[in-house]
Amino acid sequence: SKGSCPMGKGKYTLRSNVVRCLVIMIGVVICGFGAACYVTANLGSDPVTAFVQGLGNVFHLSFGMAMNVFNAACFLLILIFNRKLINIGTILYTFSLGFFSDMFISLLNQGMGTSPGLAIRIVVIIAGTLGIGIGLGLYQSAEFGIGPSDALNQTISAKTKIPLRWERIIFDGVMVLGGFLMGGVVFVGTILGMLAVGPIMAPTITACSKLVNRWAGGVPAE
């Protein structure tokens, strides 16, 4: 019914909360690894990562801190214009993704050295694409809210009446252009991110949501 919690009361038992938050955090960690792979491979980043790289360049912030600023800005806009999309997962994602991204960037830089070969960078960017797709899929399979940029896209689509599919294309275009102008890395990895993350994420959500609901106490999927 209108005004009721979109997640349903059954999802807020202690067991359900713990299981879903754990799944969310595993997803966020994997997303952080994926974003770090894009940054360290230096072969072009997915649209949001490219934009965040640009923000970091302009404001002299680490990538993770720039990610936190970007997510917090999206979160603030959702809070003002469409707060019903905010849930536990949105908050966890908003304020922890940057930390894990910086952590993995540091680890990858140590492991790859100062001048990694092209073959290593290609492997790393493929790992990054898998990481972001699987991480986002896991995160969304918990059904405890969506990421701040996804929520912002849904909000823009709803307010402007532009179909979400087309709004996402416009949004990605703005992210790529803005990232490029601010010094983010736009190259083959950008195209890979735009084309491959969705097809990896969708089956991950489908497969994992059933498992998560079972682990959380048998709450049926919405």
N, C-alpha and C positions, 0 to 999 in steps of 0.2 A: 504494500500500500504506500501511497505517497507520504513521505516524511519518515518512513520506517528505515531501520538500518539495512543497507543493501547487502550486508553479509549474513544476516539471520542470527537469531539468538544462540543457536546451537554452536556457532563458531566461536563463541566467547567463553567456553568452558576453560578451566585452567590447562587441561591437557591440550586442547586445540590451540590456545594462545601460545604455549611453549613450542609445540611442534611447528606451527606456522611461522613463528618468529625465527626459529632455527633454520628453517628452509629459506626464509627471506635472507638471513645473514649469509648462508652458504651461497645463495645466488648473487648477493652483493659482492662477496669476496671474489667470486669467479668473474663478475663484471669488471671489478677493479683490475684483475689480472689481464682481462681482455683489452681494456683501455691502455694499460701499461705496455702491453705488447705493441699496440699501434704506435704509441709514442716512441718506444725504443727502436722499433724496426725502421722508423723514419722513411717509410715508403708511401706515405699518405694515410690519413686517418678518416674514420667514419665521420659523417657530418658534425655531430655534436662534439666529438673529441677534437676535431679540427678547430671548431669554434672556441672550445675551452683552451686549446693550445694558444690560440690567438689572444684570448683574454689574459692568459698568463704572461705572454710576451709584452702586452701593452702595460699591464699593471705590475710587472716584475714579481709575479707570484709563482710558486711551484705549481705544477700541473694539478696536483690534488687540491691545493687551496683554491685554485681557479675553478675547479670542478665544484667544490663546496659553494663558492660564490654563485656560480651559474645555477646550481640546483636550489639554493636558498632563494634566489630571485624568482625562479619558476614557482617555488613553493609559496612565496608571498603573493604572487599573482593569483594562484589557485585559491589561496585563503581568502582573498578579496572577492573573486568572481565566481568560484565554483567549489566551495569548501566541502560539498558532499563527496567529492572524489578523494578526499584525504582520509587515510586510514593509518594503522600502525606501520604498515610496510612503507608507505610514502615517507613517513618521518625517519624511519631507520635508513632508508635509501638516501634521502636528502643529506643527512648529516654524517654518514659513514663512508660513502663511496670514495670520496677524495682521499681519505686516510689510507685505504687499501690500495688505491691507485699509486700514491707516492711510495708506499712500502714495496710494491712489486716493481716499480720503475727502478728503485735503488737496487733491488736484488737482481733484476735483469741486466742492468748496467754492469754490475760486478761480474755476473756470469758471462756476458757477451764480450766484455773488454771494450776498449776505446774505438776499435775499427773492425767490427764484425763483417764477415764476407756477405756477399749478396745472397748466397744460398741460406745462410743462417737467418738473415733478415726476412727472407720469404717464408721460411718455416715459422718464424715468430709471428708474422702478420697473419698467417693462416690460423695459428693458435689463438691469436687475438680475436679473429672473426668467430671462431668456435666458442671462445670464452664469453664474448658479449652475447651471442645468440643463446647459448645454454644458460648463462647466468641470468639473463632477462627472463628466459622461459621458466627457470626454477622460481625466480622471484615472483612472477605473475601467477604461477601454479598454486602459490599459497593463498591466493584470493583474499588478500588482506590489504588492498590498495594498490595503486599503480604508481610508477615513477613520476617525478615532478614534470619532466619534459613531455611524457606521454599524456599526463593529465592536462598540461597546458595546451597540447595539440587538440585534445577533445574539447576543451573549453573554447578555444578559438573557433573550431569547427561549429560548435553549437551557437556561439554568439554571432558569427558571420554568415551562417547557413551554407558555408562551403562544405561539400561532402568531405569526410575525413580523409579519404584516399587522396584527393587532390590537395587538401590542406597540408598533408604530410609531405607531399612533393614540394610544395611552395616553401614549407618550413625547412626542409633539408637543403633546398637551394639557398635560402637565406643564411643558414648555418655555414654552408660551404663557402659562399661568397664572403661573408663576414670573417670566417676563419682565415681565408686566403688573404684578405686585405690587412688583417692584423698579424699576419706572419705564421699562421697555422700551416701544417704540411698537407697540401692537397695534391694527390697523385693517384696511382693505380689502387692503393689501399682504400681510397675514398669510394671509388666505384665498387670495390669488393664489399665494403661495409654496407653500402646502399642496397646492393643486390642480394647479398647472402645472409645477412643477419636475420631478416624476417623468415625466410624458409627454414632456418635452423631453430628459431625461437618457437614457431607455431607447433611443430610436432613435440617439442620439449614440454610445452604447456599441456598439450593433450595427454601425453604419457604420464607426466608427473602429477597432474591435478588429482587423478584417481588415487594414486599412491598417497598423496598428502592427506586427502580426505579420509582415507582408510586409517592412516597413522594417527590422525587427529581425533579419531573416535567415531568414524563411520558416518560423518556428516555428508549427505549427498551433495554432489556438485550442483551449483545453481544452474 
